[in-house]
């Protein structure tokens, strides 16, 4: 299954909202893995004030707010790579 990585931090309201919106959007099409950036120094350095960040295969899809169009486009490209 396709994996979307969400980089967030505890207590981040924007992170909570983005995840709440993302889960129903990708249900059945992708697994969502949420990573707490404060659990690793390299993530904290990379994402500190940019959270939440959604990535697919290391590519930025959106940050701060959900870009449903970008997520849908990435998932449809996987389903139909032509």
N, C-alpha and C positions, 0 to 999 in steps of 0.2 A: 504494500500500500504506500502511496505517496505520503511524505512527511512534510509538514510545515513547522518550522521552528519559530516560537515566539519568545523573544527575550524581554523579560519584565523584571519587576522587583516588587517585593511585598509592600503593601500599603499604597501602591500606585493606583489611583482612581482611573486614570486613562487606561492602564493595563487591564484592569478589571472589566471596563466597558468594552475594550477591543476584544478580549477573549469571549465575553458574553455574546458579542455580535458574530464573531468568527465561527464558533462551534456549530451553530445551526446552518451556517452558510456552506460548510464543508462536510457536514455529516454524511457518512457513507462514501465520500470521495477522497478523504485525506485524514491522516492521523495528525493531531496537533500535539506537539511537545512543547511544554512551557518550561523555560529555563530561568532560574533566578540569577540575575547578573551578579548579585552580591555573593554568590557561592563560589565564584572564581575570579581571580584578579584580572585575567585577560579579558573576560566578558565585561567586568566593571570598567576597565579602561576603554574598551571599544564602544560600549553602549551607554555609559554613565547617564547623561541627561537626555538621551535620545529615545528612551523607552516609552511605550512599547515598540518593538521592531518585529516585523514578520518577514522571515526569509524562507526561500525555497531553493534547495540545492546551492546554498551560499549566496543567492541573489536577493537583494532587497526588494520586497514587494510593497511594503508600506511601513511608515513609522508614525507615531503619535496617534493616528486615527486609522481605522480600517478603510482600505481602498478595496471594496468588494469587486470592482471591475478588474483590478490587477490580479487579485486572487483567482477569480473565475477564469481569467485569460490564461494564467499559469497552469491551472488545473485542466483546462480544455486543451492546451498545448500538449500536455502529457497524454491525455486520452486520445488525441488525434494529432500526432507529431508531424503529419504531412504538412 
